[in-house]
């Protein structure tokens, strides 16, 4: 959507605050992932994906909102 078209619709770009990352859970995931990789055949393939939005909103910190409405 172009900014000009968004202006016609009364939309503007705003920053949407993202949730705070849980560092402990991230570290736990990395440890489990490393263990899994070490104990898996080198020919195995690992895939990661977003089941909800594989391409939409590649910059998750931005979104279209109606002017004057809270973020």
Protein Blocks (a to p, Z undefined) as FASTA:
>chain_A
ZZklmmmnopacdddddddddfklmmmmmmmmmmmmmmgcfkbccddddfklmmgokblk
bccddehiaZZ
